[in-house]
Amino acid sequence: MQCLRTFWFGSFIFNNKAVVDASIFNKNIDELVEKLTLIRANCILPEEEALATQYDVSVFEHRLASLGVLITNNSLKDMPWLNAEDHGFDLRLFHDVMIAFSKKQISKGLALPDYRVIQMINAMDDLQQTSNLLKERLLNWGIFPMDESIVNSLSVLINQVDDEIIVLRTQIQKEMHQLAPNTSKIVGSFLTARLLAHAGSLQKLACLPASSIQLLGAEKALFRYKKEGGRPPKHGSIYQHPYLNKAPRKLRGKIARMIAASIALAIKADVFTKHDISGEIADDLHKKIQMISNNKK
């Protein structure tokens, strides 16, 4: 049985490590980048499919399992290898292709709406801090005799900053209801956005256990506890949830765990299944909170 392998410069059919057939790619950087992009996405190239129809092949990649017999017990040293230079592809071209491929992958990653929301939530926090500082300055100016035009100018600036905060809040709310509808309905769009910002992406947030979600935003307190001892933090950003910040202090640990568990379920549904289970999660969470409150009484 022949072996099918693909390199960055072409697809090859081997028989005892000798090449018996090949489909060499064009030396166009854009086309080569597109080939690598398809491979990265676990797609089968047309060249691979065409070669596999002509031979009974074995393959070494799960990506190609549908084309032949998948071999997984071979070590890398036993796999056939070719030099690009022997087929007219120099290493300078490989360098240019990998640079272009990396740029494309970075641009694709930065275009994710996750990062757009993270930038907006950070910008909103910066604007809120700026607004608070300007308002404090304006209040201090009220003590002293100041030129009215200067005071009015500062007031106008504060209003502009506050207007921009409203615009960002509206956009964040819209984005989060599209990206994470279940989680946004459970804990609100802004808390979901803050958890997203702490995790780095929706994918990372969805892969976190409930215990880690519970402490997102409390990293400094957690590191201080590990270094200096004392009491560990019970919650991070989820403290903004009304179930938690209105709860008696002695119940906050239990309620924080429940909210974090609900978030973990909701965000996994948002990222992986896309099913609307917010109603079930919200009802279950509400019943558990009521049960705790009643037992406390």
Contacts in CASP RR format, 6 or more apart in sequence:
PFRMAT RR
TARGET T0000
AUTHOR 0000-0000-0000
METHOD contacts of the structure
MODEL  1
MQCLRTFWFGSFIFNNKAVVDASIFNKNIDELVEKLTLIRANCILPEEEA
LATQYDVSVFEHRLASLGVLITNNSLKDMPWLNAEDHGFDLRLFHDVMIA
FSKKQISKGLALPDYRVIQMINAMDDLQQTSNLLKERLLNWGIFPMDESI
VNSLSVLINQVDDEIIVLRTQIQKEMHQLAPNTSKIVGSFLTARLLAHAG
SLQKLACLPASSIQLLGAEKALFRYKKEGGRPPKHGSIYQHPYLNKAPRK
LRGKIARMIAASIALAIKADVFTKHDISGEIADDLHKKIQMISNNKK
1 56 0 8 1.000
1 57 0 8 1.000
1 58 0 8 1.000
1 69 0 8 1.000
2 13 0 8 1.000
2 14 0 8 1.000
2 15 0 8 1.000
2 20 0 8 1.000
2 55 0 8 1.000
2 56 0 8 1.000
2 57 0 8 1.000
2 58 0 8 1.000
3 13 0 8 1.000
3 14 0 8 1.000
3 15 0 8 1.000
3 57 0 8 1.000
3 58 0 8 1.000
3 59 0 8 1.000
3 60 0 8 1.000
3 80 0 8 1.000
4 11 0 8 1.000
4 12 0 8 1.000
4 13 0 8 1.000
4 14 0 8 1.000
4 48 0 8 1.000
4 51 0 8 1.000
4 52 0 8 1.000
4 55 0 8 1.000
4 57 0 8 1.000
4 58 0 8 1.000
4 59 0 8 1.000
4 64 0 8 1.000
4 67 0 8 1.000
4 68 0 8 1.000
5 11 0 8 1.000
5 12 0 8 1.000
5 14 0 8 1.000
5 59 0 8 1.000
5 60 0 8 1.000
5 79 0 8 1.000
5 80 0 8 1.000
6 12 0 8 1.000
6 39 0 8 1.000
6 45 0 8 1.000
6 47 0 8 1.000
6 48 0 8 1.000
6 64 0 8 1.000
7 82 0 8 1.000
7 84 0 8 1.000
8 25 0 8 1.000
8 32 0 8 1.000
8 35 0 8 1.000
8 36 0 8 1.000
8 84 0 8 1.000
8 89 0 8 1.000
8 94 0 8 1.000
8 97 0 8 1.000
9 24 0 8 1.000
9 25 0 8 1.000
9 32 0 8 1.000
9 84 0 8 1.000
9 87 0 8 1.000
9 88 0 8 1.000
9 89 0 8 1.000
10 22 0 8 1.000
10 23 0 8 1.000
10 24 0 8 1.000
10 25 0 8 1.000
10 47 0 8 1.000
10 87 0 8 1.000
11 22 0 8 1.000
11 23 0 8 1.000
11 45 0 8 1.000
11 47 0 8 1.000
11 48 0 8 1.000
11 51 0 8 1.000
12 19 0 8 1.000
12 21 0 8 1.000
12 22 0 8 1.000
12 23 0 8 1.000
12 80 0 8 1.000
12 82 0 8 1.000
13 19 0 8 1.000
13 20 0 8 1.000
13 21 0 8 1.000
13 22 0 8 1.000
13 51 0 8 1.000
13 54 0 8 1.000
13 55 0 8 1.000
13 57 0 8 1.000
14 20 0 8 1.000
14 80 0 8 1.000
17 80 0 8 1.000
19 82 0 8 1.000
21 51 0 8 1.000
21 54 0 8 1.000
21 55 0 8 1.000
22 87 0 8 1.000
23 47 0 8 1.000
23 48 0 8 1.000
23 50 0 8 1.000
23 51 0 8 1.000
24 87 0 8 1.000
25 31 0 8 1.000
25 32 0 8 1.000
25 35 0 8 1.000
25 47 0 8 1.000
26 32 0 8 1.000
27 88 0 8 1.000
27 89 0 8 1.000
27 93 0 8 1.000
29 93 0 8 1.000
29 96 0 8 1.000
29 97 0 8 1.000
29 100 0 8 1.000
30 100 0 8 1.000
32 93 0 8 1.000
32 97 0 8 1.000
33 97 0 8 1.000
33 100 0 8 1.000
33 101 0 8 1.000
33 104 0 8 1.000
35 45 0 8 1.000
36 97 0 8 1.000
36 101 0 8 1.000
37 101 0 8 1.000
37 104 0 8 1.000
37 105 0 8 1.000
38 45 0 8 1.000
39 45 0 8 1.000
39 63 0 8 1.000
40 105 0 8 1.000
42 62 0 8 1.000
42 63 0 8 1.000
43 63 0 8 1.000
44 63 0 8 1.000
44 64 0 8 1.000
44 66 0 8 1.000
44 67 0 8 1.000
48 64 0 8 1.000
48 67 0 8 1.000
49 67 0 8 1.000
51 57 0 8 1.000
52 64 0 8 1.000
52 67 0 8 1.000
52 68 0 8 1.000
56 68 0 8 1.000
57 67 0 8 1.000
57 68 0 8 1.000
57 69 0 8 1.000
58 68 0 8 1.000
58 69 0 8 1.000
58 70 0 8 1.000
58 71 0 8 1.000
59 65 0 8 1.000
59 67 0 8 1.000
59 68 0 8 1.000
59 69 0 8 1.000
59 70 0 8 1.000
59 71 0 8 1.000
60 70 0 8 1.000
60 71 0 8 1.000
60 72 0 8 1.000
60 74 0 8 1.000
60 79 0 8 1.000
61 70 0 8 1.000
62 70 0 8 1.000
64 70 0 8 1.000
84 90 0 8 1.000
84 91 0 8 1.000
84 94 0 8 1.000
85 91 0 8 1.000
109 115 0 8 1.000
112 201 0 8 1.000
113 175 0 8 1.000
113 178 0 8 1.000
113 179 0 8 1.000
114 179 0 8 1.000
114 196 0 8 1.000
114 200 0 8 1.000
114 201 0 8 1.000
114 202 0 8 1.000
114 203 0 8 1.000
115 201 0 8 1.000
116 175 0 8 1.000
117 172 0 8 1.000
117 175 0 8 1.000
117 176 0 8 1.000
117 179 0 8 1.000
117 193 0 8 1.000
117 196 0 8 1.000
117 197 0 8 1.000
118 193 0 8 1.000
118 196 0 8 1.000
118 197 0 8 1.000
118 200 0 8 1.000
120 168 0 8 1.000
120 171 0 8 1.000
120 172 0 8 1.000
120 175 0 8 1.000
120 193 0 8 1.000
121 172 0 8 1.000
121 190 0 8 1.000
121 193 0 8 1.000
121 194 0 8 1.000
121 196 0 8 1.000
121 197 0 8 1.000
122 197 0 8 1.000
123 168 0 8 1.000
124 165 0 8 1.000
124 168 0 8 1.000
124 169 0 8 1.000
124 172 0 8 1.000
127 161 0 8 1.000
127 164 0 8 1.000
127 165 0 8 1.000
127 168 0 8 1.000
128 165 0 8 1.000
130 161 0 8 1.000
131 158 0 8 1.000
131 161 0 8 1.000
131 162 0 8 1.000
131 165 0 8 1.000
134 154 0 8 1.000
134 157 0 8 1.000
134 158 0 8 1.000
134 161 0 8 1.000
135 158 0 8 1.000
137 154 0 8 1.000
138 151 0 8 1.000
138 154 0 8 1.000
138 155 0 8 1.000
138 158 0 8 1.000
141 150 0 8 1.000
141 151 0 8 1.000
141 154 0 8 1.000
142 151 0 8 1.000
169 190 0 8 1.000
172 189 0 8 1.000
172 190 0 8 1.000
172 193 0 8 1.000
173 189 0 8 1.000
173 190 0 8 1.000
175 193 0 8 1.000
176 183 0 8 1.000
176 184 0 8 1.000
176 188 0 8 1.000
176 189 0 8 1.000
176 190 0 8 1.000
176 192 0 8 1.000
176 193 0 8 1.000
176 196 0 8 1.000
177 184 0 8 1.000
177 189 0 8 1.000
179 202 0 8 1.000
179 270 0 8 1.000
180 192 0 8 1.000
180 196 0 8 1.000
180 202 0 8 1.000
180 266 0 8 1.000
180 267 0 8 1.000
180 270 0 8 1.000
180 271 0 8 1.000
181 270 0 8 1.000
181 276 0 8 1.000
181 278 0 8 1.000
182 266 0 8 1.000
182 267 0 8 1.000
182 269 0 8 1.000
182 270 0 8 1.000
182 276 0 8 1.000
182 277 0 8 1.000
182 278 0 8 1.000
182 281 0 8 1.000
183 192 0 8 1.000
183 195 0 8 1.000
183 263 0 8 1.000
183 266 0 8 1.000
183 267 0 8 1.000
183 270 0 8 1.000
184 192 0 8 1.000
185 266 0 8 1.000
185 278 0 8 1.000
185 279 0 8 1.000
185 282 0 8 1.000
186 262 0 8 1.000
186 263 0 8 1.000
186 266 0 8 1.000
186 278 0 8 1.000
186 281 0 8 1.000
186 282 0 8 1.000
186 285 0 8 1.000
187 195 0 8 1.000
187 238 0 8 1.000
187 241 0 8 1.000
187 259 0 8 1.000
187 262 0 8 1.000
187 263 0 8 1.000
187 266 0 8 1.000
190 240 0 8 1.000
191 237 0 8 1.000
191 238 0 8 1.000
191 240 0 8 1.000
191 241 0 8 1.000
192 267 0 8 1.000
194 217 0 8 1.000
194 237 0 8 1.000
194 240 0 8 1.000
195 205 0 8 1.000
195 213 0 8 1.000
195 216 0 8 1.000
195 237 0 8 1.000
195 238 0 8 1.000
195 263 0 8 1.000
196 202 0 8 1.000
196 205 0 8 1.000
198 216 0 8 1.000
198 217 0 8 1.000
198 219 0 8 1.000
198 237 0 8 1.000
199 205 0 8 1.000
199 208 0 8 1.000
199 216 0 8 1.000
202 267 0 8 1.000
202 270 0 8 1.000
202 271 0 8 1.000
203 271 0 8 1.000
205 213 0 8 1.000
205 267 0 8 1.000
205 271 0 8 1.000
206 267 0 8 1.000
206 268 0 8 1.000
206 270 0 8 1.000
206 271 0 8 1.000
206 272 0 8 1.000
208 216 0 8 1.000
208 264 0 8 1.000
209 264 0 8 1.000
210 257 0 8 1.000
210 260 0 8 1.000
210 261 0 8 1.000
210 263 0 8 1.000
210 264 0 8 1.000
211 257 0 8 1.000
211 260 0 8 1.000
213 238 0 8 1.000
213 260 0 8 1.000
213 263 0 8 1.000
213 264 0 8 1.000
213 267 0 8 1.000
214 234 0 8 1.000
214 235 0 8 1.000
214 236 0 8 1.000
214 238 0 8 1.000
214 256 0 8 1.000
214 257 0 8 1.000
214 259 0 8 1.000
214 260 0 8 1.000
215 222 0 8 1.000
215 233 0 8 1.000
215 235 0 8 1.000
215 236 0 8 1.000
216 236 0 8 1.000
216 237 0 8 1.000
216 238 0 8 1.000
217 236 0 8 1.000
217 237 0 8 1.000
218 233 0 8 1.000
218 235 0 8 1.000
218 236 0 8 1.000
218 237 0 8 1.000
221 232 0 8 1.000
221 233 0 8 1.000
221 236 0 8 1.000
222 232 0 8 1.000
222 233 0 8 1.000
225 231 0 8 1.000
225 232 0 8 1.000
225 233 0 8 1.000
234 252 0 8 1.000
234 253 0 8 1.000
234 256 0 8 1.000
235 244 0 8 1.000
235 252 0 8 1.000
235 253 0 8 1.000
235 256 0 8 1.000
235 260 0 8 1.000
236 256 0 8 1.000
238 244 0 8 1.000
238 256 0 8 1.000
238 259 0 8 1.000
238 260 0 8 1.000
238 263 0 8 1.000
239 245 0 8 1.000
239 252 0 8 1.000
239 256 0 8 1.000
241 259 0 8 1.000
243 255 0 8 1.000
243 259 0 8 1.000
243 285 0 8 1.000
243 289 0 8 1.000
244 252 0 8 1.000
244 255 0 8 1.000
244 256 0 8 1.000
244 259 0 8 1.000
247 255 0 8 1.000
248 296 0 8 1.000
251 292 0 8 1.000
251 293 0 8 1.000
251 296 0 8 1.000
254 292 0 8 1.000
255 289 0 8 1.000
255 292 0 8 1.000
258 285 0 8 1.000
258 288 0 8 1.000
258 289 0 8 1.000
258 292 0 8 1.000
259 285 0 8 1.000
262 281 0 8 1.000
262 282 0 8 1.000
262 284 0 8 1.000
262 285 0 8 1.000
265 277 0 8 1.000
265 281 0 8 1.000
266 277 0 8 1.000
266 278 0 8 1.000
266 281 0 8 1.000
269 275 0 8 1.000
269 276 0 8 1.000
269 277 0 8 1.000
END
